[in-house]
Amino acid sequence: MKNIQFDFNNLFDFCVGAQHGVTDEDVREISGSVANAHRHLEKILSSRESRLRLNLEWAELPYQSAQSLREIKKLAAEVRKYDNLISLGIGGSYLGLKAAQDALCPAYFNEFKSGRKKSPRIYFEGNNLDPDTLSVLLKNLNPKKTFVVVISKSGETTETKAAFMAVEAWLKRAIGKNYGRQIIAVTDPESGTLRKKVNQAQALDKLSFRSLPLLKGVGGRFSEFNMGLLHLAVMGIKIEDVLAGAASMRKICSQPELEKNPAYLYAALHTILYRKKNKPIAIMMPFSETLKSTADWYSQLLAESLGKKYGRKINLKSDNTEEWLADKSRVVNVGRSPISCRGTNDLHSIQQNNIEGANDKVITFIRVEKFKEEIKIKGEPADLLNGKNFSDLIKLAQEATEWALLQEQRPNCAIILPEVSPFSWGELLFFLEMATAFEGELLDINAFDQPGVEGYKNYMYYKLNKPGLPAETVNQIKNNPLKKDPKYIL
């Protein structure tokens, strides 16, 4: 099986000049940090206790047991008997699933039965609080023909909880006491309000509120190979192939040498460009309509992992494992800002800024060598498009975009997929996960927490009168109210 490749020519000074590109000296300067980061990361990854404590267990997800996969596929077979599936989740529990569906299923999946084969239509909700979307589903779907999967570690995330409460009531009204037989919860195996609900329902009816575990030590944005497996199986994707791709990349990414490890190299080169060449904006541009949602998933991965206010403080515990804390004496405010787009559509919009706007960006293309389908254009003999294949045109457009960027000394690189298959997509996701983790090491921050996400949640909980909020949080909100002067509102 051919692996994905990383083409980094256009990140170097010989293509974009020393002011905007990486030099050999830059690589030599960072080599010590790369070696230290590798040793530290490998030390953590070699210890299950450390992986669990620090949320790096995602690195072991490619190696799940055959028994656990059989249980997932058994549940998926039951879900596939229904006409519709509503999947409730936010963050990685939505973006990872959407990325998989768009990449690995035929386009217009819900619209055409021939593309779905024996799969249900799949609708995503619980990722927003806009009433105009979920209400349409509940008015138009038949609850007796609809299955529901709710994904939430705690069961308390406002967006998913609100959607689930609405959907649960909708099912219960139509189906009666056995409505829970059309629900699967993917949640914490031991604690949380959703787990409590599952346990209570299971005590009365083993077919009600069945569940799958969100594994310990796996954060949501790194969890596609955990919580996303049921969704893959429902779509009829062979999950073993996706995990095989991830395992293949896991092996490649275990090598310490920068020139042999594409994820390390991606992280190191982008760190140089960010820190030394003033390139804080990361643009992910797949030249494939089916990979746009994968770019959206990567935007969350990069922003939530690396956008951090404080540096990392490492405490070594008595058992030689580590505890990572926010070093509040060291404000760093780091992290590249992601933008997801796609070729060729955004060549007629965002690309204008890429070419002539501030030279503060690095563009990553995703290039596909072989597409699932082909269209050959038939027209007048003199027409320059006559006889051309769509796949050749989109690859030419990507090549032309590289060329145009280089004329303006704009650094860019390409991740090359032989095809968009379950194997190569699994490779791609693990590559980006490892690259993000390694970039966090180079920046010396905790890439596996998300304290910045808690601010809006705490404010909402305060306004909703949630009990048990810390006094410090309550006082901060009380003492710092929003100020809305009418004279500044037109």
C-alpha positions as CSV (number, residue, x, y, z in Angstrom):
1,M,0.0,0.0,0.0
2,K,1.5,3.3,-1.0
3,N,1.9,5.8,1.8
4,I,1.0,9.5,1.8
5,Q,4.0,11.9,1.1
6,F,5.0,15.3,2.3
7,D,6.5,17.7,-0.3
8,F,8.2,20.5,1.5
9,N,10.3,22.0,-1.3
10,N,8.4,25.3,-1.3
11,L,9.0,26.0,2.4
12,F,12.8,26.6,1.8
13,D,14.8,29.6,0.9
14,F,15.8,28.3,-2.4
15,C,12.2,28.6,-3.5
16,V,10.9,31.6,-1.6
17,G,14.0,33.4,-0.4
18,A,15.7,33.6,3.0
19,Q,13.4,36.3,4.4
20,H,10.3,34.0,4.0
21,G,11.8,30.5,3.7
22,V,13.6,28.0,5.9
23,T,17.4,27.9,5.6
24,D,19.7,25.0,6.3
25,E,21.0,27.1,9.3
26,D,17.4,27.3,10.6
27,V,17.1,23.5,10.5
28,R,20.5,23.1,12.3
29,E,19.4,25.5,15.0
30,I,16.2,23.6,15.8
31,S,17.7,20.2,15.6
32,G,18.6,20.1,19.3
33,S,15.0,21.0,20.2
34,V,13.7,18.3,17.8
35,A,15.9,15.7,19.5
36,N,14.8,16.8,23.0
37,A,11.1,16.8,21.9
38,H,11.4,13.3,20.5
39,R,13.0,11.9,23.6
40,H,10.3,13.5,25.8
41,L,7.4,12.4,23.6
42,E,8.7,8.9,23.3
43,K,9.2,8.7,27.1
44,I,5.5,9.6,27.6
45,L,4.2,7.4,24.9
46,S,6.1,4.4,26.2
47,S,4.2,4.6,29.6
48,R,0.5,3.8,29.6
49,E,0.1,5.6,32.9
50,S,1.7,8.7,31.4
51,R,-0.4,8.5,28.3
52,L,-3.6,8.3,30.3
53,R,-2.7,11.1,32.7
54,L,-1.5,13.5,30.0
55,N,-4.1,12.6,27.4
56,L,-1.8,11.0,24.8
57,E,-3.6,7.6,24.7
58,W,-4.8,8.6,21.2
59,A,-1.4,7.4,19.9
60,E,-2.4,3.8,20.8
61,L,-5.9,3.9,19.1
62,P,-4.6,2.3,15.8
63,Y,-4.0,-0.9,17.8
64,Q,-7.5,-1.7,19.1
65,S,-8.6,-5.3,19.8
66,A,-10.5,-7.4,17.3
67,Q,-13.1,-8.0,20.0
68,S,-13.9,-4.3,20.5
69,L,-14.2,-3.8,16.7
70,R,-16.6,-6.7,16.5
71,E,-18.8,-5.1,19.2
72,I,-18.8,-1.8,17.3
73,K,-19.8,-3.5,14.1
74,K,-22.5,-5.5,15.8
75,L,-24.1,-2.3,17.0
76,A,-23.6,-0.6,13.6
77,A,-25.5,-3.5,11.9
78,E,-28.5,-2.7,14.0
79,V,-28.3,1.0,13.3
80,R,-28.1,0.3,9.5
81,K,-31.6,-1.2,9.7
82,Y,-33.0,2.4,10.1
83,D,-33.7,4.9,7.5
84,N,-32.1,7.8,9.4
85,L,-29.4,8.4,11.9
86,I,-29.1,11.6,14.0
87,S,-25.6,12.0,15.3
88,L,-25.3,14.5,18.2
89,G,-21.9,15.9,19.2
90,I,-19.7,18.9,19.1
91,G,-16.0,19.6,18.5
92,G,-14.2,16.4,17.4
93,S,-17.4,14.5,18.1
94,Y,-18.9,16.3,15.1
95,L,-15.9,17.5,13.0
96,G,-14.2,14.1,12.9
97,L,-17.3,12.3,11.9
98,K,-18.2,14.9,9.2
99,A,-14.7,14.7,7.9
100,A,-14.9,10.9,7.6
101,Q,-18.3,10.9,5.9
102,D,-17.3,13.5,3.3
103,A,-14.0,11.9,2.6
104,L,-15.0,8.2,2.5
105,C,-18.6,8.1,1.2
106,P,-19.9,9.2,-2.2
107,A,-20.8,12.8,-2.6
108,Y,-24.4,13.8,-1.8
109,F,-24.5,10.8,0.6
110,N,-28.0,11.6,2.0
111,E,-29.6,12.4,-1.3
112,F,-29.0,9.3,-3.3
113,K,-29.8,5.7,-2.1
114,S,-27.4,4.2,-4.6
115,G,-24.5,5.9,-2.9
116,R,-25.6,5.0,0.6
117,K,-26.2,1.3,-0.3
118,K,-27.6,-0.1,2.9
119,S,-26.7,2.8,5.2
120,P,-29.1,5.3,6.7
121,R,-29.1,9.0,6.0
122,I,-26.9,10.6,8.5
123,Y,-27.6,14.1,10.0
124,F,-25.4,16.0,12.4
125,E,-26.8,18.1,15.2
126,G,-25.8,19.0,18.7
127,N,-23.0,21.2,17.4
128,N,-24.8,24.5,17.6
129,L,-27.7,26.1,19.4
130,D,-29.5,27.4,16.3
131,P,-33.1,26.2,16.6
132,D,-33.7,26.5,12.8
133,T,-31.7,23.4,12.0
134,L,-32.7,20.7,14.5
135,S,-36.4,21.8,14.3
136,V,-36.4,20.9,10.5
137,L,-35.2,17.4,11.2
138,L,-37.8,16.8,14.0
139,K,-40.6,18.0,11.8
140,N,-39.6,15.9,8.8
141,L,-38.1,12.7,10.0
142,N,-40.1,9.7,11.1
143,P,-39.0,9.0,14.7
144,K,-39.9,5.3,14.3
145,K,-37.4,5.0,11.5
146,T,-34.7,7.1,13.1
147,F,-31.8,6.0,15.3
148,V,-29.9,8.5,17.6
149,V,-26.2,8.4,18.6
150,V,-25.2,10.9,21.3
151,I,-21.5,11.6,21.9
152,S,-20.5,13.4,25.1
153,K,-17.9,12.6,27.7
154,S,-19.7,14.2,30.6
155,G,-23.2,14.6,29.2
156,E,-23.1,18.3,30.2
157,T,-21.8,20.1,27.1
158,T,-24.6,22.6,26.6
159,E,-25.0,22.3,22.8
160,T,-25.1,18.5,22.7
161,K,-27.2,18.2,25.9
162,A,-29.8,20.6,24.7
163,A,-30.1,18.8,21.3
164,F,-30.3,15.4,23.0
165,M,-33.0,16.6,25.4
166,A,-35.1,17.7,22.4
167,V,-34.5,14.6,20.4
168,E,-35.1,12.3,23.4
169,A,-38.5,13.9,24.0
170,W,-39.3,13.6,20.3
171,L,-38.5,9.9,20.3
172,K,-40.4,9.3,23.6
173,R,-43.6,11.0,22.3
174,A,-43.7,8.8,19.2
175,I,-42.4,5.5,20.5
176,G,-43.3,5.3,24.1
177,K,-41.4,3.5,26.9
178,N,-39.0,1.6,24.6
179,Y,-37.7,4.7,22.9
180,G,-34.3,4.1,24.5
181,R,-33.7,1.1,22.2
182,Q,-33.1,3.6,19.4
183,I,-30.3,5.4,21.3
184,I,-26.7,4.6,21.6
185,A,-24.6,6.8,23.9
186,V,-20.8,7.2,23.4
187,T,-19.6,8.5,26.7
188,D,-17.3,8.1,29.7
189,P,-17.4,4.4,30.8
190,E,-17.6,5.3,34.5
191,S,-18.8,8.8,35.3
192,G,-20.9,11.8,34.1
193,T,-24.6,12.5,33.8
194,L,-24.9,10.7,30.5
195,R,-23.3,7.6,31.9
196,K,-25.6,7.8,34.9
197,K,-28.6,7.9,32.5
198,V,-27.2,4.9,30.6
199,N,-26.8,2.8,33.8
200,Q,-30.3,3.7,35.0
201,A,-31.9,2.7,31.6
202,Q,-29.8,-0.5,31.3
203,A,-30.9,-1.6,34.8
204,L,-34.5,-1.7,33.5
205,D,-33.9,-2.8,29.9
206,K,-30.6,-4.2,28.5
207,L,-31.6,-3.1,25.0
208,S,-32.2,0.5,26.1
209,F,-29.4,3.2,26.0
210,R,-26.7,0.9,24.9
211,S,-23.3,2.5,25.0
212,L,-19.7,2.6,23.8
213,P,-16.8,4.0,25.8
214,L,-14.9,7.2,25.2
215,L,-11.5,5.9,26.2
216,K,-9.6,7.5,29.0
217,G,-6.6,9.6,28.0
218,V,-8.1,10.6,24.6
219,G,-9.2,14.2,24.1
220,G,-12.2,14.9,21.8
221,R,-10.2,16.4,18.9
222,F,-7.8,13.4,18.9
223,S,-10.6,10.8,19.2
224,E,-11.8,10.1,15.7
225,F,-10.3,6.6,15.9
226,N,-12.3,6.0,19.1
227,M,-15.7,7.7,19.0
228,G,-15.8,7.8,15.2
229,L,-15.6,4.0,14.6
230,L,-19.3,3.4,15.1
231,H,-20.1,6.1,12.5
232,L,-17.6,4.5,10.1
233,A,-19.1,1.1,10.5
234,V,-22.6,2.5,10.0
235,M,-21.5,4.0,6.7
236,G,-20.2,0.6,5.6
237,I,-16.5,1.6,5.8
238,K,-14.1,-1.1,6.8
239,I,-12.7,0.3,10.0
240,E,-9.8,-2.1,10.0
241,D,-8.5,-0.3,6.9
242,V,-8.7,3.1,8.5
243,L,-6.9,1.9,11.6
244,A,-4.3,0.1,9.4
245,G,-3.5,3.5,7.8
246,A,-3.2,5.1,11.2
247,A,-0.9,2.3,12.4
248,S,1.3,2.6,9.3
249,M,1.8,6.3,10.0
250,R,2.3,5.7,13.7
251,K,5.3,3.4,12.8
252,I,6.7,6.0,10.4
253,C,6.3,8.8,13.0
254,S,8.2,6.9,15.7
255,Q,11.5,7.5,13.9
256,P,13.7,10.2,15.6
257,E,15.4,11.5,12.5
258,L,13.8,14.6,11.1
259,E,14.5,13.5,7.5
260,K,12.6,10.2,8.0
261,N,9.7,11.5,10.1
262,P,7.2,13.6,8.0
263,A,5.1,14.6,11.0
264,Y,8.2,15.9,12.9
265,L,9.4,17.6,9.8
266,Y,6.0,19.3,9.2
267,A,6.0,20.5,12.8
268,A,9.6,21.7,12.8
269,L,9.4,23.6,9.5
270,H,6.2,25.3,10.5
271,T,7.6,26.2,13.9
272,I,10.6,27.9,12.2
273,L,8.3,29.8,9.8
274,Y,6.1,30.8,12.7
275,R,8.8,31.9,15.1
276,K,11.5,33.2,12.8
277,K,9.7,34.3,9.6
278,N,6.5,35.8,11.0
279,K,4.1,33.3,9.6
280,P,1.3,32.9,12.2
281,I,-1.5,31.9,9.8
282,A,-1.9,28.2,8.7
283,I,-4.0,27.7,5.6
284,M,-5.1,24.1,4.9
285,M,-6.3,23.9,1.2
286,P,-7.2,20.4,-0.1
287,F,-7.7,20.2,-3.8
288,S,-10.6,17.8,-3.3
289,E,-14.1,18.7,-2.4
290,T,-14.4,15.6,-0.3
291,L,-11.5,16.7,2.0
292,K,-12.8,20.1,2.9
293,S,-14.3,18.8,6.1
294,T,-11.0,17.2,7.0
295,A,-9.5,20.7,6.7
296,D,-12.2,21.9,9.1
297,W,-11.3,19.1,11.5
298,Y,-7.6,20.1,11.3
299,S,-8.5,23.7,12.1
300,Q,-10.0,22.6,15.4
301,L,-7.0,20.3,16.1
302,L,-4.5,23.1,15.5
303,A,-6.3,25.9,17.2
304,E,-7.4,24.1,20.3
305,S,-4.2,22.2,20.8
306,L,-1.6,25.0,20.2
307,G,-3.5,28.3,21.0
308,K,-2.3,28.7,24.6
309,K,-1.8,31.6,26.9
310,Y,0.7,30.0,29.3
311,G,3.8,28.0,28.9
312,R,4.0,24.5,30.3
313,K,5.3,23.7,33.7
314,I,6.4,20.0,34.2
315,N,6.3,18.5,37.7
316,L,8.0,15.2,38.1
317,K,6.1,13.0,40.5
318,S,7.5,10.4,42.9
319,D,6.6,7.5,40.5
320,N,8.7,9.3,37.7
321,T,5.6,10.3,35.8
322,E,4.9,13.9,34.8
323,E,2.2,16.4,35.7
324,W,1.7,19.3,33.3
325,L,0.5,22.6,34.7
326,A,0.0,26.1,33.2
327,D,3.0,28.2,34.2
328,K,1.3,31.4,35.0
329,S,4.6,33.2,35.5
330,R,5.2,32.6,31.8
331,V,2.6,34.2,29.4
332,V,3.4,33.1,25.9
333,N,0.2,33.5,23.9
334,V,1.3,31.1,21.1
335,G,-0.3,29.1,18.4
336,R,-0.7,29.5,14.6
337,S,-4.2,30.5,13.5
338,P,-5.8,28.0,11.1
339,I,-8.0,28.8,8.0
340,S,-9.6,25.9,6.1
341,C,-10.5,26.3,2.5
342,R,-10.4,24.2,-0.7
343,G,-9.2,24.3,-4.2
344,T,-10.3,25.2,-6.7
345,N,-13.3,27.1,-5.3
346,D,-11.3,29.4,-3.0
347,L,-8.8,30.3,-5.7
348,H,-11.4,32.8,-6.6
349,S,-11.6,34.3,-3.1
350,I,-9.0,33.6,-0.4
351,Q,-6.2,33.1,-2.9
352,Q,-6.2,36.8,-3.7
353,N,-5.2,37.5,-0.1
354,N,-2.7,34.6,-0.2
355,I,-1.0,36.1,-3.2
356,E,-1.1,39.9,-2.5
357,G,-2.1,40.2,1.1
358,A,0.4,40.3,4.1
359,N,3.1,37.6,3.6
360,D,2.2,36.0,7.0
361,K,0.8,32.7,5.9
362,V,1.9,29.1,5.1
363,I,-0.4,27.2,2.8
364,T,-0.6,23.4,3.0
365,F,-2.2,21.8,0.0
366,I,-3.6,18.3,0.1
367,R,-3.1,16.8,-3.4
368,V,-4.9,13.6,-4.5
369,E,-3.2,11.6,-7.2
370,K,-6.1,9.3,-8.1
371,F,-9.8,10.2,-7.8
372,K,-12.7,7.7,-7.3
373,E,-14.5,8.8,-10.5
374,E,-13.6,10.5,-13.7
375,I,-15.3,12.9,-16.2
376,K,-13.8,13.4,-19.6
377,I,-14.8,16.7,-21.3
378,K,-16.2,16.5,-24.8
379,G,-16.6,19.7,-26.7
380,E,-15.5,21.5,-29.9
381,P,-12.1,20.3,-31.1
382,A,-10.6,23.7,-30.9
383,D,-11.7,24.2,-27.2
384,L,-8.7,24.0,-24.9
385,L,-10.7,21.8,-22.5
386,N,-11.8,19.3,-25.1
387,G,-10.6,15.8,-24.2
388,K,-9.3,16.8,-20.8
389,N,-10.1,14.9,-17.6
390,F,-11.5,16.7,-14.5
391,S,-8.8,15.0,-12.4
392,D,-6.0,16.3,-14.6
393,L,-7.4,19.8,-14.4
394,I,-7.7,19.9,-10.6
395,K,-4.1,18.6,-10.3
396,L,-3.0,21.2,-12.8
397,A,-4.8,23.9,-10.8
398,Q,-3.0,22.9,-7.7
399,E,0.4,23.0,-9.5
400,A,-0.5,26.4,-11.0
401,T,-1.4,27.7,-7.5
402,E,2.0,26.6,-6.2
403,W,3.7,28.4,-9.1
404,A,1.7,31.6,-8.5
405,L,2.6,31.6,-4.8
406,L,6.3,31.2,-5.5
407,Q,6.3,34.2,-7.8
408,E,5.4,36.3,-4.7
409,Q,7.7,34.3,-2.3
410,R,4.8,32.7,-0.4
411,P,5.8,29.5,1.4
412,N,3.7,26.5,0.8
413,C,3.9,22.7,1.0
414,A,1.8,19.7,-0.1
415,I,0.6,16.5,1.5
416,I,0.1,14.0,-1.3
417,L,-2.5,11.2,-1.0
418,P,-2.3,8.4,-3.6
419,E,-6.1,8.3,-3.3
420,V,-8.8,9.2,-0.8
421,S,-9.2,5.7,0.7
422,P,-9.9,4.5,4.2
423,F,-6.2,3.6,4.5
424,S,-4.8,6.9,3.3
425,W,-7.3,8.9,5.2
426,G,-6.3,7.1,8.4
427,E,-2.7,7.9,7.6
428,L,-3.5,11.5,7.0
429,L,-5.3,12.0,10.3
430,F,-2.6,10.4,12.3
431,F,0.1,12.4,10.5
432,L,-1.7,15.6,11.4
433,E,-2.3,14.5,15.0
434,M,1.4,13.6,15.5
435,A,2.5,16.8,13.8
436,T,0.3,18.8,16.1
437,A,1.5,17.0,19.2
438,F,5.2,17.5,18.2
439,E,4.6,21.2,17.5
440,G,3.3,21.5,21.0
441,E,6.5,20.0,22.3
442,L,8.6,22.5,20.3
443,L,6.5,25.3,21.7
444,D,6.7,23.9,25.2
445,I,3.0,24.1,25.9
446,N,0.3,21.6,26.8
447,A,-1.2,20.6,23.5
448,F,-3.9,18.4,25.2
449,D,-5.9,20.7,27.3
450,Q,-8.3,23.6,26.3
451,P,-8.7,26.1,29.2
452,G,-9.6,28.9,26.7
453,V,-12.8,27.0,25.8
454,E,-14.1,27.1,29.4
455,G,-14.7,30.9,29.5
456,Y,-17.9,31.0,27.5
457,K,-19.1,27.8,29.1
458,N,-18.7,29.2,32.6
459,Y,-20.5,32.4,31.7
460,M,-23.4,30.4,30.3
461,Y,-23.5,28.2,33.3
462,Y,-23.6,31.2,35.6
463,K,-26.4,32.8,33.6
464,L,-28.3,29.5,33.7
465,N,-27.8,29.3,37.5
466,K,-25.9,26.0,37.4
467,P,-25.1,25.0,40.9
468,G,-21.5,24.2,42.1
469,L,-19.6,26.8,40.1
470,P,-16.3,27.8,41.8
471,A,-16.5,31.0,43.8
472,E,-13.6,32.4,41.8
473,T,-15.5,31.9,38.6
474,V,-18.7,33.5,39.9
475,N,-16.8,36.5,41.3
476,Q,-14.9,37.0,38.0
477,I,-18.2,37.2,36.1
478,K,-19.9,39.4,38.7
479,N,-17.0,41.8,38.8
480,N,-16.5,42.0,35.1
481,P,-19.9,42.5,33.5
482,L,-20.3,43.1,29.8
483,K,-20.6,46.9,29.1
484,K,-23.1,47.9,26.4
485,D,-23.3,51.7,26.0
486,P,-26.2,52.6,23.6
487,K,-24.2,55.4,22.0
488,Y,-21.8,52.8,20.6
489,I,-24.7,50.9,19.0
490,L,-25.9,52.2,15.6
